[in-house]
Amino acid sequence: VNERVMGMPLTGRRVTLERLRGRHLAALYRLTHAEPTIHEWPLYGRHFASPDQLGPYLETLSHLQFVIRQRDTGEVIGLVQGLDEDLRSKTIGIGVVLAPELWRSGWPLEALLVFVDYLFRARGFRKLYFHMLASTLDRVGSVTSWWLTPECVYRRHVLVQDRYEDVHILGLHRRDWDPHNHPLLRQLLSPPG
Amino acid sequence: VTRLLVKGATVTIDDFVDHVAREMSAELPAVIVPDALLADDLGLDSIHVLELILVIESLAGGDDPPGEYPTLVTLADAYGYYIRCLSDRVG
């Protein structure tokens, strides 16, 4: 299913975004409750007994959220969410969870770029925020050399596996997001057909 | 290095490494061996790996990526993926 939302196809080369629905919850439950994802967003230390309990919780976090599906198999491999939307300031936070076994694969991050493009171009947001644990930043730290700008750091802010980690707040302004002027983004966000 | 060359390839692994080092936003070590681990030896994170995949597909000249979901661990894996992109294009 190549879903169009507000006229935009939410599709990359290898992933597609699809509105979160009840049928996705079993797969998302496995993803979010697996080691080591369970220690990170979006559960914040919570543990739900069943997928049915996870759904209402995710709904309270965001009304703008999509599961990430692998295009060839349709398998649910993650979730992207818009968090703490501020319509007055046109800002929103971004949450991403991916299947742990795919963290180093690179290609699933297409989903993040497709989502960012959608938020800027279709939803008209002015600025996006990413909250990243220090350990997450180790895995995707090069985003700061692409577009993201460090905004601030919450020191020893989140308890992760018995120790407190810093949380880095990174920002992305719409004026710094121009897929047409970035050859790799142009390649990624304009799939043929 | 020779064992990695595939008949019909237009770019050798040495040229491939040079191209990747030139095109990637990451600063790579001056000397790179094919068995270098992308994460541990070259310091590439998952965003870099996505960038590497796009650089490879662009180098292979295809607008449409092959129907593959690559798992790249070493630079040799990356070169192998490049060769498969070429084959896919020709095929």
Interface residues (C-beta under 8 A of the other chain):
Chain A: R13 R14 Q70 D72 W103 R104 S105 G106 W107 L109 E110 D138 R139 V140 G141 S142 V143 S145 W146 P183 L184 Q187 L188 P192
Chain B: S25 A26 A39 L44 D45 S46 I47 H48 V49 L50 E51 L52 I53 L54 V55 E57 S58 D63 D64 P65 G67 Y69 P70 T71 L72
